[in-house]
Amino acid sequence: MPDIHVSAAVIVDDAGRVLVVRKQGTTRFMQPGGKPEAGESPAQTLVRELHEELGVLLDEGDLEPLGSFISEAANEPGHRVVAEAFATALDPAAVVVQAELAELRWITPADAETLPLAPLSTEHLLPIAWPHLRATDR
């Protein structure tokens, strides 16, 4: 199964909600982020992607590394996504939909039960944001 390498952000606001985005032409929500350009580190990729997709300017120092995670790709059948994940905090008022994004939502654990989410989000990233929400509970 071919791998798709990405950087992804687990972004939590002061109310404990997590930011998820949906790209144009897709149905599943996922953490913001994207694929690296030539020569970029995972943190550089995420800083660039968050600027392009959400209009926010961060420094690499604003990102807390969470590790590397592998799941089935949400939008590319037959592929796995290999994500370098980082945590950061943002003010919801500073975030706007840009680039290839169709929609963004700040979700709660209850929203996660009904919203179509990417496997990477449900298996790995949301349980980091909400430790009480384990993939085995779904």
DSSP file (Angstrom, degrees, kcal/mol; ACC not computed):
  #  RESIDUE AA STRUCTURE BP1 BP2  ACC     N-H-->O    O-->H-N    N-H-->O    O-->H-N    TCO  KAPPA ALPHA  PHI   PSI    X-CA   Y-CA   Z-CA
    1    1 A M              0   0    0      0, 0.0    78,-0.2     0, 0.0    77,-0.1   0.000 360.0 360.0 360.0 122.4    0.0    0.0    0.0
    2    2 A P        -     0   0    0      0, 0.0    78,-2.8     0, 0.0     2,-0.3  -0.301 360.0-129.6 -65.6 146.9    1.6    3.3   -1.1
    3    3 A D  E     -a   80   0A   0     76,-0.2     2,-0.5    78,-0.1    78,-0.2  -0.762  11.3-157.9 -99.7 143.3    2.3    5.9    1.6
    4    4 A I  E     -a   81   0A   0     76,-2.5    78,-3.0    -2,-0.3     2,-0.4  -0.986  16.8-146.6-115.8 118.2    1.3    9.6    1.6
    5    5 A H  E     +a   82   0A   0     -2,-0.5     2,-0.3    76,-0.2    78,-0.2  -0.728  29.4 158.6 -90.5 132.2    3.5   11.7    3.9
    6    6 A V  E     -a   83   0A   0     76,-2.3    78,-2.3    -2,-0.4     2,-0.4  -0.923  37.6-129.9-142.2 165.3    1.9   14.7    5.6
    7    7 A S  E     -aB  84  34A   0     27,-2.3    27,-1.8    -2,-0.3     2,-0.3  -0.971  30.3-170.2-114.5 138.8    2.1   17.0    8.5
    8    8 A A  E     -aB  85  33A   0     76,-2.2    78,-2.2    -2,-0.4     2,-0.5  -0.963  12.6-141.5-134.7 148.6   -1.0   17.5   10.6
    9    9 A A  E     -a   86   0A   0     23,-2.5     2,-0.8    -2,-0.3    78,-0.2  -0.921   3.7-155.5-114.1 131.1   -2.0   19.9   13.4
   10   10 A V  E     -a   87   0A   0     76,-3.1    78,-1.9    -2,-0.5     2,-0.6  -0.908  26.5-175.2 -98.3 105.5   -4.0   19.1   16.5
   11   11 A I  E     -a   88   0A   0     -2,-0.8     8,-2.4     8,-0.4     2,-0.4  -0.917   6.0-176.7-113.0 120.0   -5.4   22.5   17.3
   12   12 A V  E     -aC  89  18A   0     76,-1.3    78,-0.5    -2,-0.6     6,-0.2  -0.929  12.3-146.9-117.3 137.4   -7.4   23.0   20.5
   13   13 A D    >   -     0   0    0      4,-2.2     3,-2.0    -2,-0.4    78,-0.1  -0.380  38.9 -90.3 -93.8 179.5   -9.1   26.2   21.6
   14   14 A D  T 3  S+     0   0    0      1,-0.3    -1,-0.1    76,-0.2    77,-0.1   0.721 126.3  57.0 -62.8 -21.8   -9.6   27.5   25.1
   15   15 A A  T 3  S-     0   0    0      2,-0.1    -1,-0.3     1,-0.0     3,-0.1   0.431 119.7-107.8 -89.1   0.1  -13.0   25.8   25.3
   16   16 A G  S <  S+     0   0    0     -3,-2.0     2,-0.2     1,-0.3    -2,-0.1   0.571  72.5 141.4  85.4   8.4  -11.4   22.4   24.5
   17   17 A R        -     0   0    0     91,-0.1    -4,-2.2    89,-0.1     2,-0.4  -0.546  44.1-136.3 -82.2 152.2  -12.8   22.2   21.0
   18   18 A V  E     -CD  12 107A   0     89,-2.4    89,-3.2    -6,-0.2     2,-0.4  -0.900  13.8-124.4-111.9 137.8  -10.6   20.7   18.2
   19   19 A L  E     + D   0 106A   0     -8,-2.4    -8,-0.4    -2,-0.4     2,-0.3  -0.668  32.2 174.1 -82.4 127.7  -10.3   22.3   14.8
   20   20 A V  E     - D   0 105A   0     85,-2.8    85,-2.7    -2,-0.4     2,-0.3  -0.951  10.7-158.7-127.9 154.2  -11.0   20.0   11.8
   21   21 A V  E     -ED  30 104A   0      9,-3.4     9,-2.4    -2,-0.3     2,-0.4  -0.903   9.1-147.4-130.7 157.3  -11.2   21.0    8.1
   22   22 A R  E     - D   0 103A   0     81,-2.6    80,-3.2    -2,-0.3    81,-1.6  -0.994  19.1-137.6-126.3 126.3  -12.8   19.5    5.0
   23   23 A K  E >   - D   0 101A   0      5,-0.5     3,-1.6    -2,-0.4    78,-0.3  -0.481  37.0 -86.9 -79.6 152.4  -11.2   20.0    1.6
   24   24 A Q  T 3  S+     0   0    0     76,-3.1    -1,-0.1     1,-0.3     3,-0.1  -0.294 114.5  21.4 -56.8 138.0  -13.2   20.9   -1.5
   25   25 A G  T 3  S+     0   0    0      1,-0.3     2,-0.3    -3,-0.1    -1,-0.3   0.554 107.7  97.1  80.4   8.6  -14.7   17.8   -3.2
   26   26 A T    <   -     0   0    0     -3,-1.6    -1,-0.3     1,-0.1    49,-0.1  -0.812  57.8-154.6-124.8 166.8  -14.4   15.6   -0.1
   27   27 A T        +     0   0    0     -2,-0.3     2,-0.3    -3,-0.1    -1,-0.1   0.635  67.3  84.1-112.9 -21.6  -16.8   14.5    2.6
   28   28 A R        -     0   0    0     46,-0.1    -5,-0.5    89,-0.1    89,-0.3  -0.651  66.0-138.4 -93.7 141.9  -14.5   13.7    5.6
   29   29 A F  B     +g  117   0B   0     87,-3.1    89,-2.5    -2,-0.3     2,-0.3  -0.639  29.9 165.6 -89.7 152.3  -13.1   16.2    8.1
   30   30 A M  B     -E   21   0A   0     -9,-2.4    -9,-3.4    -2,-0.2     3,-0.1  -0.932  42.9 -72.2-154.2 172.6   -9.5   15.9    9.3
   31   31 A Q        -     0   0    0     -2,-0.3   -11,-0.2   -11,-0.2   -21,-0.1  -0.466  60.4-100.8 -69.0 145.5   -6.8   17.9   11.1
   32   32 A P  S    S+     0   0    0      0, 0.0   -23,-2.5     0, 0.0     2,-0.3  -0.318  76.1  85.3 -66.0 154.0   -5.4   20.8    9.0
   33   33 A G  E     -B    8   0A   0    -25,-0.2     2,-0.3    16,-0.2   -25,-0.2  -0.966  46.6-160.3 149.3-161.7   -2.1   20.2    7.3
   34   34 A G  E     -B    7   0A   0    -27,-1.8   -27,-2.3    -2,-0.3    15,-0.1  -0.994  32.0 -39.4 172.6-169.4   -0.7   18.8    4.1
   35   35 A K        -     0   0    0     -2,-0.3   -29,-0.2   -29,-0.2     2,-0.1  -0.488  57.1-110.1 -84.1 147.1    2.0   17.3    2.0
   36   36 A P        -     0   0    0      0, 0.0     2,-0.2     0, 0.0    -1,-0.1  -0.384  20.5-135.5 -74.8 152.8    5.6   18.6    2.1
   37   37 A E    >   -     0   0    0      4,-0.1     3,-2.2     1,-0.1     8,-0.1  -0.652  52.7 -63.0 -95.0 164.1    7.3   20.4   -0.7
   38   38 A A  T 3  S+     0   0    0      1,-0.3    -1,-0.1    -2,-0.2     3,-0.1  -0.192 122.0   6.7 -52.6 128.0   10.9   19.5   -1.6
   39   39 A G  T 3  S+     0   0    0      1,-0.3    -1,-0.3    -3,-0.1     2,-0.3   0.401  94.1 134.3  83.8  -2.5   13.3   20.0    1.2
   40   40 A E    <   -     0   0    0     -3,-2.2    -1,-0.3     4,-0.1     3,-0.0  -0.583  50.0-135.6 -83.2 141.9   10.8   20.9    3.9
   41   41 A S     >  -     0   0    0     -2,-0.3     4,-2.5    -3,-0.1     5,-0.2  -0.475  34.3-102.7 -78.9 163.9   10.9   19.5    7.4
   42   42 A P  H  > S+     0   0    0      0, 0.0     4,-2.1     0, 0.0     5,-0.1   0.898 124.3  48.9 -56.4 -40.6    7.6   18.3    8.8
   43   43 A A  H  > S+     0   0    0      2,-0.2     4,-2.4     1,-0.2     5,-0.2   0.911 110.7  49.9 -67.2 -41.2    7.4   21.4   11.0
   44   44 A Q  H  > S+     0   0    0      1,-0.2     4,-2.2     2,-0.2    -1,-0.2   0.900 109.4  53.0 -62.0 -40.3    8.1   23.7    8.0
   45   45 A T  H  X S+     0   0    0     -4,-2.5     4,-2.9     1,-0.2    -2,-0.2   0.934 110.5  46.5 -59.3 -46.8    5.5   21.9    6.0
   46   46 A L  H  X S+     0   0    0     -4,-2.1     4,-2.8     2,-0.2     5,-0.3   0.906 109.6  52.5 -67.5 -41.4    2.9   22.5    8.7
   47   47 A V  H  X S+     0   0    0     -4,-2.4     4,-1.5     2,-0.2    11,-0.3   0.934 114.5  43.9 -57.2 -46.1    3.8   26.2    9.2
   48   48 A R  H  X S+     0   0    0     -4,-2.2     4,-2.6     2,-0.2    -2,-0.2   0.935 114.5  48.7 -64.8 -47.2    3.3   26.7    5.4
   49   49 A E  H  X S+     0   0    0     -4,-2.9     4,-3.2     1,-0.2     5,-0.4   0.900 109.6  51.3 -63.1 -41.5    0.1   24.7    5.2
   50   50 A L  H  X S+     0   0    0     -4,-2.8     4,-1.9     1,-0.2     6,-1.3   0.855 112.1  48.3 -65.3 -33.0   -1.5   26.4    8.2
   51   51 A H  H  X S+     0   0    0     -4,-1.5     4,-1.2    -5,-0.3    -2,-0.2   0.937 116.3  42.4 -69.3 -45.9   -0.7   29.8    6.6
   52   52 A E  H  < S+     0   0    0     -4,-2.6    -2,-0.2     1,-0.2    -3,-0.2   0.913 125.3  33.1 -65.8 -43.8   -2.1   28.7    3.2
   53   53 A E  H  < S+     0   0    0     -4,-3.2    45,-1.9    -5,-0.2    -3,-0.2   0.830 135.2  19.1 -85.5 -33.8   -5.2   26.9    4.5
   54   54 A L  H  < S-     0   0    0     -4,-1.9    42,-2.1    -5,-0.4    -3,-0.2   0.488  93.1-120.6-120.7  -6.9   -6.1   29.0    7.6
   55   55 A G     <  +     0   0    0     -4,-1.2     2,-0.4    -5,-0.5    -4,-0.2   0.715  65.9 135.3  74.1  20.5   -4.4   32.3    7.2
   56   56 A V        -     0   0    0     -6,-1.3     2,-0.6    40,-0.1    -1,-0.3  -0.813  47.3-144.3-105.7 144.9   -2.4   32.0   10.4
   57   57 A L        +     0   0    0     -2,-0.4     2,-0.3    -3,-0.1    -9,-0.1  -0.925  29.3 164.9-108.9 114.5    1.3   32.8   10.8
   58   58 A L        -     0   0    0     -2,-0.6     2,-0.3   -11,-0.3    -7,-0.1  -0.844  29.3-133.1-121.8 160.5    3.1   30.5   13.2
   59   59 A D    >   -     0   0    0     -2,-0.3     3,-2.2     1,-0.1     4,-0.3  -0.767  32.5-109.9-103.9 158.6    6.8   29.8   13.9
   60   60 A E  G >  S+     0   0    0     -2,-0.3     3,-1.7     1,-0.3    -1,-0.1   0.835 118.9  64.9 -56.0 -31.3    8.2   26.2   14.2
   61   61 A G  G 3  S+     0   0    0      1,-0.3    -1,-0.3     3,-0.1   -18,-0.0   0.656  90.5  65.0 -66.8 -15.2    8.6   27.0   17.9
   62   62 A D  G <  S+     0   0    0     -3,-2.2     2,-0.5     2,-0.0    27,-0.3   0.548  89.4  85.1 -81.1  -7.7    4.8   27.3   18.2
   63   63 A L    <   -     0   0    0     -3,-1.7    25,-0.2    -4,-0.3   -20,-0.0  -0.830  64.0-156.1-103.9 130.0    4.5   23.6   17.4
   64   64 A E  E     -F   87   0A   0     23,-2.8    23,-2.7    -2,-0.5     2,-0.1  -0.910  25.9-124.8-101.6 115.6    4.7   20.8   19.9
   65   65 A P  E     +F   86   0A   0      0, 0.0    21,-0.3     0, 0.0     3,-0.1  -0.349  29.5 177.7 -62.6 134.9    5.8   17.5   18.3
   66   66 A L  E     -     0   0A   0     19,-3.1     2,-0.2     1,-0.4    20,-0.2   0.588  44.6-106.1-110.5 -18.4    3.3   14.6   19.0
   67   67 A G  E     -F   85   0A   0     18,-1.0    18,-2.9     2,-0.0     2,-0.4  -0.724  40.5 -54.4 123.4-174.3    4.9   11.8   16.9
   68   68 A S  E     -F   84   0A   0     -2,-0.2     2,-0.3    16,-0.2    16,-0.2  -0.893  48.6-175.4-110.7 136.6    4.4    9.9   13.8
   69   69 A F  E     -F   83   0A   0     14,-2.5    14,-3.1    -2,-0.4     2,-0.4  -0.969  11.5-153.5-135.7 146.4    1.1    8.1   13.1
   70   70 A I  E     +F   82   0A   0     -2,-0.3     2,-0.3    12,-0.2    12,-0.2  -0.978  25.3 148.2-125.4 132.4   -0.1    5.8   10.3
   71   71 A S  E     -F   81   0A   0     10,-1.9    10,-3.2    -2,-0.4     2,-0.2  -0.936  54.0 -75.8-148.2 169.1   -3.7    5.3    9.1
   72   72 A E  E     -F   80   0A   0     -2,-0.3    48,-0.4     8,-0.2     8,-0.3  -0.498  59.7-104.7 -64.8 138.4   -5.7    4.5    6.0
   73   73 A A        -     0   0    0      6,-2.7     6,-0.2     3,-0.3     5,-0.2  -0.464  23.2-146.8 -69.1 138.1   -5.9    7.6    3.8
   74   74 A A  S    S+     0   0    0      1,-0.2    -1,-0.1    -2,-0.2   -46,-0.1   0.869  91.8  23.5 -73.5 -38.5   -9.3    9.3    3.9
   75   75 A N  S    S+     0   0    0      1,-0.2    -1,-0.2   -49,-0.1    -2,-0.0   0.387 114.3  63.4-115.3   2.4   -9.5   10.6    0.4
   76   76 A E  S >  S-     0   0    0      3,-0.1     3,-1.4     0, 0.0    -3,-0.3  -0.794  78.0-142.5-131.3  90.0   -7.1    8.3   -1.6
   77   77 A P  T 3  S+     0   0    0      0, 0.0     3,-0.1     0, 0.0    -3,-0.1  -0.151  83.7  23.5 -54.4 141.5   -8.3    4.7   -1.6
   78   78 A G  T 3  S+     0   0    0      1,-0.3     2,-0.3    -5,-0.2    -6,-0.0   0.544 104.3 103.4  80.9   7.2   -5.6    2.1   -1.4
   79   79 A H    <   -     0   0    0     -3,-1.4    -6,-2.7    -6,-0.2     2,-0.4  -0.859  59.8-141.5-119.6 154.9   -3.1    4.5    0.3
   80   80 A R  E     -aF   3  72A   0    -78,-2.8   -76,-2.5    -2,-0.3     2,-0.5  -0.877  15.1-136.6-108.0 148.2   -1.9    5.0    3.8
   81   81 A V  E     -aF   4  71A   0    -10,-3.2   -10,-1.9    -2,-0.4     2,-0.6  -0.916  10.5-162.5-103.5 131.6   -1.2    8.3    5.3
   82   82 A V  E     -aF   5  70A   0    -78,-3.0   -76,-2.3    -2,-0.5     2,-0.5  -0.950  20.0-168.8-112.0 108.7    2.0    8.7    7.4
   83   83 A A  E     -aF   6  69A   0    -14,-3.1   -14,-2.5    -2,-0.6     2,-0.7  -0.853  25.9-154.5-111.5 131.5    1.5   11.8    9.5
   84   84 A E  E     -aF   7  68A   0    -78,-2.3   -76,-2.2    -2,-0.5     2,-0.3  -0.917  33.4-156.0 -91.6 115.6    4.0   13.8   11.6
   85   85 A A  E     -aF   8  67A   0    -18,-2.9   -19,-3.1    -2,-0.7   -18,-1.0  -0.726  17.2-178.2-105.1 147.0    1.6   15.4   14.1
   86   86 A F  E     -aF   9  65A   0    -78,-2.2   -76,-3.1    -2,-0.3     2,-0.3  -0.971  17.9-136.2-137.0 149.9    2.1   18.6   16.1
   87   87 A A  E     +aF  10  64A   0    -23,-2.7   -23,-2.8    -2,-0.3     2,-0.3  -0.840  31.6 152.9-105.2 146.9    0.0   20.3   18.7
   88   88 A T  E     -a   11   0A   0    -78,-1.9   -76,-1.3    -2,-0.3     2,-0.4  -0.963  34.3-123.4-159.1 167.2   -0.6   24.1   18.8
   89   89 A A  E     +a   12   0A   0     -2,-0.3     2,-0.3   -27,-0.3   -76,-0.2  -0.935  26.4 179.5-118.8 143.2   -3.3   26.5   20.1
   90   90 A L        -     0   0    0    -78,-0.5   -76,-0.2    -2,-0.4    -2,-0.0  -0.978  33.8-113.3-139.2 152.3   -5.1   29.1   18.0
   91   91 A D    >   -     0   0    0     -2,-0.3     3,-2.4     1,-0.1     4,-0.4  -0.766  26.5-138.1 -80.7 122.1   -7.7   31.7   18.6
   92   92 A P  G >  S+     0   0    0      0, 0.0     3,-1.2     0, 0.0    -1,-0.1   0.809 102.3  61.8 -52.6 -30.3  -10.8   30.6   16.6
   93   93 A A  G 3  S+     0   0    0      1,-0.2    -2,-0.0    -3,-0.0     0, 0.0   0.717  99.2  56.2 -69.1 -19.2  -11.4   34.3   15.5
   94   94 A A  G <  S+     0   0    0     -3,-2.4     2,-0.5     2,-0.0    -1,-0.2   0.506  90.3  90.4 -89.2  -4.7   -8.0   34.2   13.7
   95   95 A V    <   +     0   0    0     -3,-1.2     2,-0.3    -4,-0.4   -40,-0.2  -0.803  49.4 172.5-103.0 129.6   -8.8   31.2   11.5
   96   96 A V        -     0   0    0    -42,-2.1     2,-0.3    -2,-0.5   -40,-0.1  -0.981  37.2-107.0-133.5 147.6  -10.3   31.6    8.1
   97   97 A V        +     0   0    0     -2,-0.3     2,-0.2     5,-0.1   -43,-0.2  -0.578  54.2 151.3 -72.6 127.1  -11.0   29.0    5.3
   98   98 A Q    >   +     0   0    0    -45,-1.9     3,-2.1    -2,-0.3     5,-0.1  -0.829  39.3  15.3-142.9-179.5   -8.6   29.5    2.4
   99   99 A A  T 3  S-     0   0    0      1,-0.3   -46,-0.1    -2,-0.2    -2,-0.0  -0.181 126.9 -12.2  52.9-129.7   -6.9   27.6   -0.4
  100  100 A E  T 3  S+     0   0    0    -77,-0.0   -76,-3.1   -76,-0.0    -1,-0.3   0.366 104.4 116.5 -87.4   7.0   -8.4   24.2   -1.1
  101  101 A L  E <   -D   23   0A   0     -3,-2.1   -78,-0.3   -78,-0.3     3,-0.1  -0.531  39.3-176.8 -79.1 141.4  -10.5   24.1    2.1
  102  102 A A  E     -     0   0A   0    -80,-3.2     2,-0.3     1,-0.4   -79,-0.2   0.700  68.4  -4.4 -99.8 -28.9  -14.3   24.0    1.8
  103  103 A E  E     -D   22   0A   0    -81,-1.6   -81,-2.6    -5,-0.1    -1,-0.4  -0.994  52.4-157.0-163.0 151.9  -15.2   24.2    5.5
  104  104 A L  E     -D   21   0A   0     -2,-0.3     2,-0.3   -83,-0.2   -83,-0.2  -0.983  11.8-173.4-134.4 152.3  -13.8   24.2    9.0
  105  105 A R  E     -D   20   0A   0    -85,-2.7   -85,-2.8    -2,-0.3     2,-0.7  -0.999  24.2-139.9-143.5 143.6  -15.4   23.3   12.3
  106  106 A W  E     -D   19   0A   0     -2,-0.3     2,-0.3   -87,-0.2   -87,-0.2  -0.927  40.6-164.9 -97.7 113.5  -14.4   23.5   15.9
  107  107 A I  E     -D   18   0A   0    -89,-3.2   -89,-2.4    -2,-0.7    -2,-0.0  -0.677  19.6-150.1-111.4 157.3  -15.7   20.2   17.3
  108  108 A T     >  -     0   0    0     -2,-0.3     4,-1.8   -91,-0.2     3,-0.2  -0.621  43.4 -95.8-106.5 170.2  -16.4   18.7   20.7
  109  109 A P  H  > S+     0   0    0      0, 0.0     4,-0.6     0, 0.0    -1,-0.0   0.869 127.1  55.4 -56.3 -35.1  -16.3   14.9   21.6
  110  110 A A  H >4 S+     0   0    0      1,-0.2     3,-0.9     2,-0.2     4,-0.5   0.900 105.5  51.2 -64.9 -39.6  -20.0   14.7   20.9
  111  111 A D  H >> S+     0   0    0      1,-0.2     4,-2.3    -3,-0.2     3,-1.4   0.863 101.4  62.8 -62.8 -35.3  -19.6   16.2   17.4
  112  112 A A  H 3< S+     0   0    0     -4,-1.8    -1,-0.2     1,-0.3    -2,-0.2   0.718  95.0  61.8 -64.7 -20.3  -16.9   13.6   16.8
  113  113 A E  T << S+     0   0    0     -3,-0.9    -1,-0.3    -4,-0.6    -2,-0.2   0.747 117.9  24.9 -76.2 -23.2  -19.5   10.8   17.2
  114  114 A T  T <4 S+     0   0    0     -3,-1.4    -2,-0.2    -4,-0.5    -1,-0.1   0.631  99.1  92.1-117.6 -19.0  -21.6   12.1   14.2
  115  115 A L  S  < S-     0   0    0     -4,-2.3     2,-0.7     1,-0.1   -87,-0.1  -0.583  82.4-112.2 -81.4 138.1  -19.2   14.0   11.9
  116  116 A P        -     0   0    0      0, 0.0   -87,-3.1     0, 0.0     2,-0.3  -0.602  49.1-177.6 -70.0 115.0  -17.6   12.0    9.0
  117  117 A L  B     -g   29   0B   0     -2,-0.7   -87,-0.2   -89,-0.3   -89,-0.1  -0.824  29.2-103.2-119.0 153.3  -13.9   12.0   10.1
  118  118 A A     >  -     0   0    0    -89,-2.5     4,-2.0    -2,-0.3     3,-0.5  -0.390  33.0-117.0 -68.4 148.4  -10.7   10.7    8.6
  119  119 A P  H  > S+     0   0    0      0, 0.0     4,-3.1     0, 0.0     5,-0.4   0.876 115.1  58.5 -55.1 -38.9   -9.3    7.5   10.1
  120  120 A L  H  >>S+     0   0    0    -48,-0.4     5,-2.1     1,-0.2     4,-1.8   0.897 107.7  47.6 -58.1 -39.9   -6.1    9.4   11.2
  121  121 A S  I  4>S+     0   0    0     -3,-0.5     5,-2.9     3,-0.2    -1,-0.2   0.952 117.8  38.7 -65.9 -50.3   -8.3   11.7   13.3
  122  122 A T  I  <5S+     0   0    0     -4,-2.0    -2,-0.2     1,-0.2    -1,-0.2   0.870 121.9  42.0 -72.8 -35.7  -10.4    9.0   14.9
  123  123 A E  I  <5S-     0   0    0     -4,-3.1    12,-0.3    -5,-0.2    -1,-0.2   0.829 136.0  -4.9 -80.8 -32.1   -7.6    6.5   15.5
  124  124 A H  I  X5S+     0   0    0     -4,-1.8     4,-0.8    -5,-0.4    -3,-0.2   0.737 121.9  48.8-129.7 -51.0   -4.8    8.8   16.6
  125  125 A L  I  ><S+     0   0    0     -5,-2.1     4,-1.7     1,-0.2     3,-0.5   0.904 107.5  48.1 -80.1 -42.5   -5.2   12.5   16.7
  126  126 A L  H  ><S+     0   0    0     -5,-2.9     4,-3.0     1,-0.2     7,-0.2   0.892 107.9  56.9 -66.2 -37.2   -8.6   13.1   18.5
  127  127 A P  H  4 S+     0   0    0      0, 0.0    -1,-0.2     0, 0.0    -2,-0.2   0.784 105.4  53.2 -62.8 -23.0   -7.6   10.7   21.3
  128  128 A I  H  < S+     0   0    0     -4,-0.8    -2,-0.2    -3,-0.5    -3,-0.1   0.920 113.1  42.1 -71.4 -44.0   -4.5   12.9   21.9
  129  129 A A  H  < S+     0   0    0     -4,-1.7    -3,-0.1     1,-0.3    -1,-0.1   0.885 129.7  28.6 -68.8 -38.9   -6.7   16.0   22.2
  130  130 A W  S >< S-     0   0    0     -4,-3.0     3,-2.8     3,-0.2    -1,-0.3  -0.796  71.5-172.2-124.1  86.3   -9.3   14.2   24.3
  131  131 A P  T 3  S+     0   0    0      0, 0.0    -1,-0.1     0, 0.0    -2,-0.1   0.754  84.5  60.9 -54.9 -26.2   -7.5   11.5   26.2
  132  132 A H  T 3  S+     0   0    0      1,-0.1     2,-0.9    -3,-0.1    -4,-0.1   0.655  90.5  77.9 -75.1 -13.3  -10.9   10.1   27.5
  133  133 A L    <   -     0   0    0     -3,-2.8     2,-0.3    -7,-0.2    -3,-0.2  -0.826  67.4-179.2-100.1  99.7  -12.0    9.5   23.8
  134  134 A R    >   -     0   0    0     -2,-0.9     3,-2.1     1,-0.1     4,-0.4  -0.738  38.2-122.7-100.8 148.0  -10.2    6.3   22.7
  135  135 A A  G >  S+     0   0    0     -2,-0.3     3,-1.3   -12,-0.3    -1,-0.1   0.815 112.6  62.2 -56.6 -30.9  -10.5    4.7   19.3
  136  136 A T  G 3  S+     0   0    0      1,-0.3    -1,-0.3     2,-0.1   -13,-0.0   0.679  94.3  63.0 -71.3 -15.7  -11.7    1.5   21.0
  137  137 A D  G <         0   0    0     -3,-2.1    -1,-0.3     1,-0.2    -2,-0.2   0.592 360.0 360.0 -81.3 -10.9  -14.8    3.4   22.4
  138  138 A R    <         0   0    0     -3,-1.3    -1,-0.2    -4,-0.4    -2,-0.1   0.463 360.0 360.0 -81.6 360.0  -16.1    4.2   18.8
